[in-house]
Amino acid sequence: MTDEVRADPVELAVLSQAVLMVAYRVRSELPRGWSGVLVPSSAFGNTNAAESLAVDYGDAIETAGRAVEDLTGVLDGDADRLLRIAFAYKQTDDEEMERHESVGLPG
């Protein structure tokens, strides 16, 4: 015997929208978040290692930016998949209802 998996298509669509909103908010808040992280190159001083430190800092900031972009891309993909699953459940529910009605069973 197999276990049946049930999901409410409406709730899946609501969850999809919520995930999409998280991705949007991360993207829209990112510029404000950077303002607290970015420092001028003069902050690294004038020692021999200052230039190297500034380059490493720039690389770290760039990597962090890519990581956030990757995260929002994953969230967008998750939202899309949730919506597709919601539609698939809805379609299956509708087909089953039609099948039941066609043989005189209550929905």
A tleap script that builds the chain and sets N, CA, C and O, in Angstrom:
source leaprc.protein.ff14SB
mol = sequence {
  NMET THR ASP GLU VAL ARG ALA ASP PRO VAL
  GLU LEU ALA VAL LEU SER GLN ALA VAL LEU
  MET VAL ALA TYR ARG VAL ARG SER GLU LEU
  PRO ARG GLY TRP SER GLY VAL LEU VAL PRO
  SER SER ALA PHE GLY ASN THR ASN ALA ALA
  GLU SER LEU ALA VAL ASP TYR GLY ASP ALA
  ILE GLU THR ALA GLY ARG ALA VAL GLU ASP
  LEU THR GLY VAL LEU ASP GLY ASP ALA ASP
  ARG LEU LEU ARG ILE ALA PHE ALA TYR LYS
  GLN THR ASP ASP GLU GLU MET GLU ARG HIE
  GLU SER VAL GLY LEU PRO CGLY
}
set mol.1.N position { 0.833 -1.171 0.000 }
set mol.1.CA position { 0.000 0.000 0.000 }
set mol.1.C position { 0.885 1.245 0.000 }
set mol.1.O position { 1.870 1.316 0.735 }
set mol.2.N position { 0.534 2.204 -0.811 }
set mol.2.CA position { 1.309 3.442 -0.854 }
set mol.2.C position { 0.622 4.514 -0.025 }
set mol.2.O position { -0.601 4.525 0.116 }
set mol.3.N position { 1.409 5.393 0.506 }
set mol.3.CA position { 0.863 6.514 1.264 }
set mol.3.C position { 0.481 7.624 0.293 }
set mol.3.O position { 1.216 7.932 -0.645 }
set mol.4.N position { -0.665 8.207 0.534 }
set mol.4.CA position { -1.136 9.301 -0.317 }
set mol.4.C position { -0.596 10.619 0.225 }
set mol.4.O position { -0.616 10.866 1.431 }
set mol.5.N position { -0.125 11.440 -0.668 }
set mol.5.CA position { 0.348 12.768 -0.300 }
set mol.5.C position { -0.713 13.767 -0.730 }
set mol.5.O position { -1.128 13.780 -1.889 }
set mol.6.N position { -1.145 14.593 0.191 }
set mol.6.CA position { -2.168 15.593 -0.101 }
set mol.6.C position { -1.599 16.978 0.175 }
set mol.6.O position { -0.797 17.168 1.090 }
set mol.7.N position { -2.019 17.915 -0.613 }
set mol.7.CA position { -1.632 19.310 -0.403 }
set mol.7.C position { -2.755 20.196 -0.907 }
set mol.7.O position { -3.443 19.864 -1.872 }
set mol.8.N position { -2.928 21.307 -0.254 }
set mol.8.CA position { -3.938 22.277 -0.649 }
set mol.8.C position { -3.321 23.198 -1.701 }
set mol.8.O position { -2.377 23.928 -1.398 }
set mol.9.N position { -3.841 23.175 -2.937 }
set mol.9.CA position { -3.272 24.009 -3.993 }
set mol.9.C position { -3.265 25.497 -3.639 }
set mol.9.O position { -2.329 26.217 -3.987 }
set mol.10.N position { -4.295 25.945 -2.957 }
set mol.10.CA position { -4.358 27.365 -2.584 }
set mol.10.C position { -3.241 27.703 -1.597 }
set mol.10.O position { -2.585 28.736 -1.728 }
set mol.11.N position { -3.028 26.838 -0.620 }
set mol.11.CA position { -1.960 27.083 0.359 }
set mol.11.C position { -0.583 27.031 -0.303 }
set mol.11.O position { 0.311 27.794 0.063 }
set mol.12.N position { -0.412 26.142 -1.266 }
set mol.12.CA position { 0.858 26.094 -1.998 }
set mol.12.C position { 1.080 27.381 -2.779 }
set mol.12.O position { 2.199 27.893 -2.829 }
set mol.13.N position { 0.030 27.904 -3.385 }
set mol.13.CA position { 0.139 29.165 -4.128 }
set mol.13.C position { 0.463 30.319 -3.181 }
set mol.13.O position { 1.256 31.198 -3.518 }
set mol.14.N position { -0.148 30.315 -2.005 }
set mol.14.CA position { 0.143 31.345 -1.001 }
set mol.14.C position { 1.607 31.245 -0.557 }
set mol.14.O position { 2.292 32.261 -0.433 }
set mol.15.N position { 2.078 30.034 -0.323 }
set mol.15.CA position { 3.475 29.829 0.056 }
set mol.15.C position { 4.409 30.289 -1.060 }
set mol.15.O position { 5.440 30.908 -0.794 }
set mol.16.N position { 4.055 29.991 -2.295 }
set mol.16.CA position { 4.849 30.428 -3.439 }
set mol.16.C position { 4.982 31.946 -3.453 }
set mol.16.O position { 6.071 32.479 -3.668 }
set mol.17.N position { 3.880 32.632 -3.224 }
set mol.17.CA position { 3.891 34.094 -3.204 }
set mol.17.C position { 4.757 34.616 -2.056 }
set mol.17.O position { 5.478 35.601 -2.219 }
set mol.18.N position { 4.688 33.966 -0.909 }
set mol.18.CA position { 5.497 34.387 0.241 }
set mol.18.C position { 6.989 34.222 -0.045 }
set mol.18.O position { 7.789 35.091 0.304 }
set mol.19.N position { 7.363 33.117 -0.675 }
set mol.19.CA position { 8.769 32.880 -1.020 }
set mol.19.C position { 9.237 33.917 -2.036 }
set mol.19.O position { 10.352 34.430 -1.938 }
set mol.20.N position { 8.390 34.220 -3.002 }
set mol.20.CA position { 8.720 35.243 -3.993 }
set mol.20.C position { 8.918 36.600 -3.317 }
set mol.20.O position { 9.814 37.357 -3.692 }
set mol.21.N position { 8.096 36.903 -2.336 }
set mol.21.CA position { 8.215 38.171 -1.611 }
set mol.21.C position { 9.526 38.237 -0.825 }
set mol.21.O position { 10.141 39.299 -0.731 }
set mol.22.N position { 9.951 37.115 -0.265 }
set mol.22.CA position { 11.236 37.093 0.446 }
set mol.22.C position { 12.366 37.426 -0.528 }
set mol.22.O position { 13.245 38.226 -0.207 }
set mol.23.N position { 12.347 36.824 -1.700 }
set mol.23.CA position { 13.378 37.108 -2.704 }
set mol.23.C position { 13.365 38.586 -3.079 }
set mol.23.O position { 14.417 39.215 -3.192 }
set mol.24.N position { 12.178 39.130 -3.270 }
set mol.24.CA position { 12.049 40.548 -3.629 }
set mol.24.C position { 12.615 41.435 -2.519 }
set mol.24.O position { 13.354 42.382 -2.788 }
set mol.25.N position { 12.263 41.120 -1.271 }
set mol.25.CA position { 12.730 41.948 -0.156 }
set mol.25.C position { 14.244 41.863 0.010 }
set mol.25.O position { 14.888 42.867 0.313 }
set mol.26.N position { 14.813 40.689 -0.182 }
set mol.26.CA position { 16.269 40.563 -0.091 }
set mol.26.C position { 16.917 41.442 -1.150 }
set mol.26.O position { 17.866 42.171 -0.866 }
set mol.27.N position { 16.398 41.369 -2.377 }
set mol.27.CA position { 16.962 42.198 -3.454 }
set mol.27.C position { 16.800 43.687 -3.161 }
set mol.27.O position { 17.736 44.464 -3.348 }
set mol.28.N position { 15.629 44.082 -2.708 }
set mol.28.CA position { 15.372 45.508 -2.510 }
set mol.28.C position { 16.114 46.076 -1.300 }
set mol.28.O position { 16.435 47.264 -1.283 }
set mol.29.N position { 16.388 45.256 -0.296 }
set mol.29.CA position { 17.090 45.731 0.899 }
set mol.29.C position { 18.609 45.648 0.764 }
set mol.29.O position { 19.334 46.221 1.578 }
set mol.30.N position { 19.088 44.953 -0.240 }
set mol.30.CA position { 20.527 44.763 -0.385 }
set mol.30.C position { 21.296 46.082 -0.461 }
set mol.30.O position { 22.301 46.226 0.235 }
set mol.31.N position { 20.870 47.046 -1.273 }
set mol.31.CA position { 21.641 48.296 -1.329 }
set mol.31.C position { 21.769 48.977 0.041 }
set mol.31.O position { 22.826 49.513 0.372 }
set mol.32.N position { 20.706 48.955 0.821 }
set mol.32.CA position { 20.761 49.568 2.148 }
set mol.32.C position { 21.700 48.770 3.059 }
set mol.32.O position { 22.400 49.347 3.891 }
set mol.33.N position { 21.711 47.466 2.902 }
set mol.33.CA position { 22.603 46.633 3.700 }
set mol.33.C position { 24.066 46.889 3.393 }
set mol.33.O position { 24.912 46.848 4.287 }
set mol.34.N position { 24.364 47.153 2.131 }
set mol.34.CA position { 25.756 47.403 1.756 }
set mol.34.C position { 26.293 48.665 2.416 }
set mol.34.O position { 27.484 48.744 2.714 }
set mol.35.N position { 25.435 49.650 2.647 }
set mol.35.CA position { 25.914 50.922 3.192 }
set mol.35.C position { 26.605 50.736 4.543 }
set mol.35.O position { 27.496 51.512 4.890 }
set mol.36.N position { 26.213 49.735 5.293 }
set mol.36.CA position { 26.856 49.493 6.576 }
set mol.36.C position { 28.102 48.635 6.491 }
set mol.36.O position { 28.802 48.449 7.486 }
set mol.37.N position { 28.381 48.113 5.309 }
set mol.37.CA position { 29.502 47.190 5.144 }
set mol.37.C position { 30.648 47.816 4.363 }
set mol.37.O position { 31.811 47.499 4.610 }
set mol.38.N position { 30.337 48.687 3.436 }
set mol.38.CA position { 31.364 49.267 2.572 }
set mol.38.C position { 32.209 50.287 3.334 }
set mol.38.O position { 31.681 51.123 4.068 }
set mol.39.N position { 33.494 50.208 3.154 }
set mol.39.CA position { 34.415 51.165 3.776 }
set mol.39.C position { 35.299 51.759 2.685 }
set mol.39.O position { 35.573 51.099 1.683 }
set mol.40.N position { 35.747 52.995 2.869 }
set mol.40.CA position { 36.617 53.605 1.853 }
set mol.40.C position { 37.991 52.932 1.845 }
set mol.40.O position { 38.430 52.365 2.846 }
set mol.41.N position { 38.644 53.009 0.711 }
set mol.41.CA position { 39.962 52.370 0.602 }
set mol.41.C position { 40.969 53.000 1.554 }
set mol.41.O position { 41.941 52.352 1.941 }
set mol.42.N position { 40.751 54.249 1.934 }
set mol.42.CA position { 41.668 54.907 2.874 }
set mol.42.C position { 41.624 54.264 4.263 }
set mol.42.O position { 42.538 54.461 5.064 }
set mol.43.N position { 40.591 53.513 4.546 }
set mol.43.CA position { 40.458 52.870 5.858 }
set mol.43.C position { 41.498 51.777 6.073 }
set mol.43.O position { 41.698 51.327 7.201 }
set mol.44.N position { 42.157 51.348 5.011 }
set mol.44.CA position { 43.135 50.270 5.133 }
set mol.44.C position { 44.534 50.783 5.465 }
set mol.44.O position { 45.470 49.997 5.611 }
set mol.45.N position { 44.672 52.082 5.581 }
set mol.45.CA position { 45.945 52.673 5.982 }
set mol.45.C position { 46.952 52.743 4.849 }
set mol.45.O position { 46.614 52.555 3.681 }
set mol.46.N position { 48.196 53.019 5.218 }
set mol.46.CA position { 49.246 53.189 4.209 }
set mol.46.C position { 50.411 52.229 4.427 }
set mol.46.O position { 51.541 52.517 4.034 }
set mol.47.N position { 50.136 51.106 5.044 }
set mol.47.CA position { 51.193 50.113 5.249 }
set mol.47.C position { 51.397 49.318 3.963 }
set mol.47.O position { 50.647 49.469 2.999 }
set mol.48.N position { 52.417 48.476 3.963 }
set mol.48.CA position { 52.699 47.651 2.789 }
set mol.48.C position { 51.532 46.723 2.455 }
set mol.48.O position { 51.296 46.425 1.285 }
set mol.49.N position { 50.809 46.269 3.460 }
set mol.49.CA position { 49.726 45.308 3.244 }
set mol.49.C position { 48.386 45.975 2.933 }
set mol.49.O position { 47.411 45.280 2.650 }
set mol.50.N position { 48.318 47.293 2.978 }
set mol.50.CA position { 47.042 47.995 2.798 }
set mol.50.C position { 46.404 47.683 1.450 }
set mol.50.O position { 45.206 47.408 1.376 }
set mol.51.N position { 47.193 47.726 0.392 }
set mol.51.CA position { 46.636 47.476 -0.943 }
set mol.51.C position { 46.109 46.046 -1.048 }
set mol.51.O position { 45.025 45.817 -1.583 }
set mol.52.N position { 46.867 45.105 -0.546 }
set mol.52.CA position { 46.441 43.703 -0.581 }
set mol.52.C position { 45.172 43.501 0.242 }
set mol.52.O position { 44.267 42.773 -0.167 }
set mol.53.N position { 45.112 44.142 1.389 }
set mol.53.CA position { 43.930 44.043 2.241 }
set mol.53.C position { 42.706 44.636 1.542 }
set mol.53.O position { 41.615 44.070 1.607 }
set mol.54.N position { 42.890 45.766 0.881 }
set mol.54.CA position { 41.787 46.402 0.154 }
set mol.54.C position { 41.286 45.498 -0.971 }
set mol.54.O position { 40.080 45.392 -1.193 }
set mol.55.N position { 42.205 44.849 -1.677 }
set mol.55.CA position { 41.823 43.935 -2.755 }
set mol.55.C position { 41.067 42.740 -2.183 }
set mol.55.O position { 40.032 42.343 -2.718 }
set mol.56.N position { 41.578 42.172 -1.105 }
set mol.56.CA position { 40.899 41.032 -0.479 }
set mol.56.C position { 39.511 41.420 0.020 }
set mol.56.O position { 38.557 40.654 -0.114 }
set mol.57.N position { 39.409 42.606 0.594 }
set mol.57.CA position { 38.111 43.096 1.069 }
set mol.57.C position { 37.144 43.237 -0.110 }
set mol.57.O position { 35.986 42.829 -0.017 }
set mol.58.N position { 37.611 43.806 -1.200 }
set mol.58.CA position { 36.771 43.943 -2.399 }
set mol.58.C position { 36.322 42.590 -2.927 }
set mol.58.O position { 35.169 42.424 -3.325 }
set mol.59.N position { 37.233 41.625 -2.930 }
set mol.59.CA position { 36.876 40.271 -3.372 }
set mol.59.C position { 35.811 39.653 -2.464 }
set mol.59.O position { 34.885 38.994 -2.936 }
set mol.60.N position { 35.954 39.875 -1.157 }
set mol.60.CA position { 34.977 39.326 -0.209 }
set mol.60.C position { 33.601 39.953 -0.427 }
set mol.60.O position { 32.588 39.254 -0.399 }
set mol.61.N position { 33.563 41.263 -0.643 }
set mol.61.CA position { 32.293 41.952 -0.888 }
set mol.61.C position { 31.659 41.434 -2.182 }
set mol.61.O position { 30.452 41.198 -2.237 }
set mol.62.N position { 32.473 41.261 -3.212 }
set mol.62.CA position { 31.966 40.747 -4.493 }
set mol.62.C position { 31.414 39.328 -4.329 }
set mol.62.O position { 30.355 39.009 -4.869 }
set mol.63.N position { 32.112 38.493 -3.600 }
set mol.63.CA position { 31.653 37.124 -3.353 }
set mol.63.C position { 30.345 37.124 -2.568 }
set mol.63.O position { 29.439 36.344 -2.859 }
set mol.64.N position { 30.252 37.996 -1.581 }
set mol.64.CA position { 29.016 38.097 -0.799 }
set mol.64.C position { 27.851 38.532 -1.690 }
set mol.64.O position { 26.742 38.013 -1.564 }
set mol.65.N position { 28.102 39.473 -2.577 }
set mol.65.CA position { 27.054 39.921 -3.503 }
set mol.65.C position { 26.574 38.792 -4.397 }
set mol.65.O position { 25.373 38.632 -4.618 }
set mol.66.N position { 27.511 38.013 -4.909 }
set mol.66.CA position { 27.126 36.870 -5.748 }
set mol.66.C position { 26.334 35.844 -4.944 }
set mol.66.O position { 25.387 35.246 -5.456 }
set mol.67.N position { 26.720 35.642 -3.695 }
set mol.67.CA position { 26.002 34.678 -2.847 }
set mol.67.C position { 24.556 35.122 -2.634 }
set mol.67.O position { 23.641 34.299 -2.667 }
set mol.68.N position { 24.353 36.409 -2.416 }
set mol.68.CA position { 22.990 36.921 -2.233 }
set mol.68.C position { 22.204 36.781 -3.534 }
set mol.68.O position { 21.032 36.405 -3.513 }
set mol.69.N position { 22.838 37.079 -4.658 }
set mol.69.CA position { 22.171 36.896 -5.955 }
set mol.69.C position { 21.795 35.433 -6.168 }
set mol.69.O position { 20.700 35.130 -6.642 }
set mol.70.N position { 22.702 34.534 -5.817 }
set mol.70.CA position { 22.410 33.098 -5.937 }
set mol.70.C position { 21.235 32.705 -5.050 }
set mol.70.O position { 20.359 31.947 -5.468 }
set mol.71.N position { 21.220 33.220 -3.832 }
set mol.71.CA position { 20.131 32.921 -2.905 }
set mol.71.C position { 18.788 33.380 -3.470 }
set mol.71.O position { 17.809 32.635 -3.434 }
set mol.72.N position { 18.743 34.598 -3.987 }
set mol.72.CA position { 17.469 35.085 -4.526 }
set mol.72.C position { 17.068 34.292 -5.762 }
set mol.72.O position { 15.878 34.098 -6.012 }
set mol.73.N position { 18.035 33.835 -6.532 }
set mol.73.CA position { 17.722 32.982 -7.676 }
set mol.73.C position { 17.112 31.656 -7.242 }
set mol.73.O position { 16.169 31.163 -7.860 }
set mol.74.N position { 17.657 31.084 -6.176 }
set mol.74.CA position { 17.109 29.832 -5.639 }
set mol.74.C position { 15.689 30.062 -5.128 }
set mol.74.O position { 14.799 29.246 -5.371 }
set mol.75.N position { 15.477 31.166 -4.423 }
set mol.75.CA position { 14.136 31.481 -3.918 }
set mol.75.C position { 13.145 31.660 -5.068 }
set mol.75.O position { 12.013 31.181 -4.996 }
set mol.76.N position { 13.572 32.348 -6.126 }
set mol.76.CA position { 12.702 32.502 -7.301 }
set mol.76.C position { 12.334 31.141 -7.886 }
set mol.76.O position { 11.177 30.894 -8.225 }
set mol.77.N position { 13.326 30.266 -8.001 }
set mol.77.CA position { 13.076 28.926 -8.532 }
set mol.77.C position { 12.152 28.120 -7.638 }
set mol.77.O position { 11.274 27.406 -8.123 }
set mol.78.N position { 12.349 28.236 -6.325 }
set mol.78.CA position { 11.477 27.524 -5.386 }
set mol.78.C position { 10.040 28.017 -5.508 }
set mol.78.O position { 9.103 27.218 -5.501 }
set mol.79.N position { 9.868 29.331 -5.620 }
set mol.79.CA position { 8.518 29.897 -5.760 }
set mol.79.C position { 7.858 29.376 -7.033 }
set mol.79.O position { 6.676 29.034 -7.030 }
set mol.80.N position { 8.616 29.317 -8.107 }
set mol.80.CA position { 8.082 28.811 -9.375 }
set mol.80.C position { 7.674 27.343 -9.246 }
set mol.80.O position { 6.603 26.948 -9.706 }
set mol.81.N position { 8.533 26.541 -8.620 }
set mol.81.CA position { 8.211 25.121 -8.455 }
set mol.81.C position { 6.989 24.919 -7.559 }
set mol.81.O position { 6.155 24.057 -7.835 }
set mol.82.N position { 6.881 25.697 -6.507 }
set mol.82.CA position { 5.701 25.594 -5.637 }
set mol.82.C position { 4.426 25.916 -6.408 }
set mol.82.O position { 3.409 25.243 -6.238 }
set mol.83.N position { 4.477 26.932 -7.247 }
set mol.83.CA position { 3.302 27.305 -8.032 }
set mol.83.C position { 2.957 26.210 -9.042 }
set mol.83.O position { 1.783 25.902 -9.250 }
set mol.84.N position { 3.966 25.630 -9.661 }
set mol.84.CA position { 3.714 24.524 -10.596 }
set mol.84.C position { 3.077 23.328 -9.882 }
set mol.84.O position { 2.168 22.688 -10.410 }
set mol.85.N position { 3.564 23.041 -8.685 }
set mol.85.CA position { 2.993 21.938 -7.906 }
set mol.85.C position { 1.548 22.251 -7.536 }
set mol.85.O position { 0.687 21.372 -7.586 }
set mol.86.N position { 1.283 23.499 -7.166 }
set mol.86.CA position { -0.092 23.899 -6.828 }
set mol.86.C position { -1.016 23.670 -8.016 }
set mol.86.O position { -2.114 23.134 -7.861 }
set mol.87.N position { -0.573 24.076 -9.205 }
set mol.87.CA position { -1.392 23.871 -10.402 }
set mol.87.C position { -1.577 22.387 -10.701 }
set mol.87.O position { -2.657 21.964 -11.113 }
set mol.88.N position { -0.535 21.604 -10.496 }
set mol.88.CA position { -0.643 20.161 -10.744 }
set mol.88.C position { -1.648 19.519 -9.785 }
set mol.88.O position { -2.458 18.690 -10.201 }
set mol.89.N position { -1.600 19.893 -8.514 }
set mol.89.CA position { -2.579 19.376 -7.551 }
set mol.89.C position { -3.992 19.796 -7.931 }
set mol.89.O position { -4.922 18.990 -7.884 }
set mol.90.N position { -4.147 21.061 -8.309 }
set mol.90.CA position { -5.474 21.560 -8.686 }
set mol.90.C position { -6.000 20.797 -9.898 }
set mol.90.O position { -7.162 20.391 -9.924 }
set mol.91.N position { -5.154 20.604 -10.889 }
set mol.91.CA position { -5.562 19.876 -12.090 }
set mol.91.C position { -5.954 18.439 -11.735 }
set mol.91.O position { -6.971 17.940 -12.216 }
set mol.92.N position { -5.166 17.781 -10.907 }
set mol.92.CA position { -5.480 16.410 -10.496 }
set mol.92.C position { -6.791 16.363 -9.721 }
set mol.92.O position { -7.620 15.483 -9.949 }
set mol.93.N position { -6.977 17.309 -8.808 }
set mol.93.CA position { -8.233 17.363 -8.048 }
set mol.93.C position { -9.425 17.547 -8.979 }
set mol.93.O position { -10.450 16.885 -8.822 }
set mol.94.N position { -9.288 18.448 -9.949 }
set mol.94.CA position { -10.379 18.693 -10.900 }
set mol.94.C position { -10.676 17.450 -11.739 }
set mol.94.O position { -11.837 17.116 -11.973 }
set mol.95.N position { -9.623 16.770 -12.188 }
set mol.95.CA position { -9.809 15.560 -12.993 }
set mol.95.C position { -10.479 14.456 -12.178 }
set mol.95.O position { -11.352 13.750 -12.685 }
set mol.96.N position { -10.076 14.307 -10.924 }
set mol.96.CA position { -10.690 13.296 -10.059 }
set mol.96.C position { -12.157 13.625 -9.788 }
set mol.96.O position { -13.002 12.729 -9.774 }
set mol.97.N position { -12.460 14.890 -9.577 }
set mol.97.CA position { -13.843 15.312 -9.356 }
set mol.97.C position { -14.685 14.994 -10.588 }
set mol.97.O position { -15.804 14.493 -10.479 }
set mol.98.N position { -14.135 15.292 -11.751 }
set mol.98.CA position { -14.831 14.999 -13.011 }
set mol.98.C position { -15.071 13.500 -13.161 }
set mol.98.O position { -16.155 13.071 -13.555 }
set mol.99.N position { -14.056 12.717 -12.845 }
set mol.99.CA position { -14.159 11.264 -12.967 }
set mol.99.C position { -15.231 10.728 -12.018 }
set mol.99.O position { -16.041 9.888 -12.410 }
set mol.100.N position { -15.239 11.196 -10.807 }
set mol.100.CA position { -16.249 10.758 -9.830 }
set mol.100.C position { -17.651 11.125 -10.299 }
set mol.100.O position { -18.574 10.315 -10.226 }
set mol.101.N position { -17.797 12.349 -10.777 }
set mol.101.CA position { -19.116 12.801 -11.222 }
set mol.101.C position { -19.590 12.025 -12.448 }
set mol.101.O position { -20.785 11.780 -12.610 }
set mol.102.N position { -18.642 11.635 -13.317 }
set mol.102.CA position { -19.024 10.928 -14.543 }
set mol.102.C position { -19.568 9.525 -14.260 }
set mol.102.O position { -20.315 8.975 -15.070 }
set mol.103.N position { -19.201 8.951 -13.125 }
set mol.103.CA position { -19.715 7.623 -12.770 }
set mol.103.C position { -20.768 7.702 -11.668 }
set mol.103.O position { -21.173 6.683 -11.107 }
set mol.104.N position { -21.203 8.919 -11.366 }
set mol.104.CA position { -22.287 9.105 -10.408 }
set mol.104.C position { -21.879 9.096 -8.950 }
set mol.104.O position { -22.731 8.979 -8.069 }
set mol.105.N position { -20.583 9.220 -8.682 }
set mol.105.CA position { -20.123 9.273 -7.291 }
set mol.105.C position { -20.147 10.719 -6.803 }
set mol.105.O position { -19.961 11.643 -7.595 }
set mol.106.N position { -20.371 10.917 -5.526 }
set mol.106.CA position { -20.314 12.285 -5.005 }
set mol.106.C position { -18.873 12.790 -5.015 }
set mol.106.O position { -17.936 12.019 -4.806 }
set mol.107.N position { -18.704 14.083 -5.259 }
set mol.107.CA position { -17.379 14.683 -5.308 }
set mol.107.C position { -16.731 14.698 -3.993 }
set mol.107.O position { -15.603 15.174 -3.867 }
savepdb mol mol.pdb
quit
